[in-house]
């Protein structure tokens, strides 16, 4: 029965490959890197790590995303597929310093 189950799984084709992963780090109330280059027309996995001692919120009107990242915490945000262009984001709690953009190319 095991061989039959394996054959049935293989008949459906290979498993979908994982999305490419990119990382943003919040440090000193800033996003690093401030500009993140990603492939256009591709769904991506964005990992946002907060190295600060206070919470920050990743927010982007252009990407239609909002995610609270606690102090010392990490969040995963899926984006795309994105058309080529610039997608600005900011930190809701420190909007003057925590700014950046995703550049889909």
PyMOL commands that set and color helices and strands:
alter all, ss='L'
color gray80, all
select helices_A, chain A and resi 2-11
alter helices_A, ss='H'
color red, helices_A
select strands_A, chain A and resi 20-27+30-32+35-38+44-50+56-60+65-69+74-79+85-91+99-104
alter strands_A, ss='S'
color yellow, strands_A
deselect
rebuild
show_as cartoon
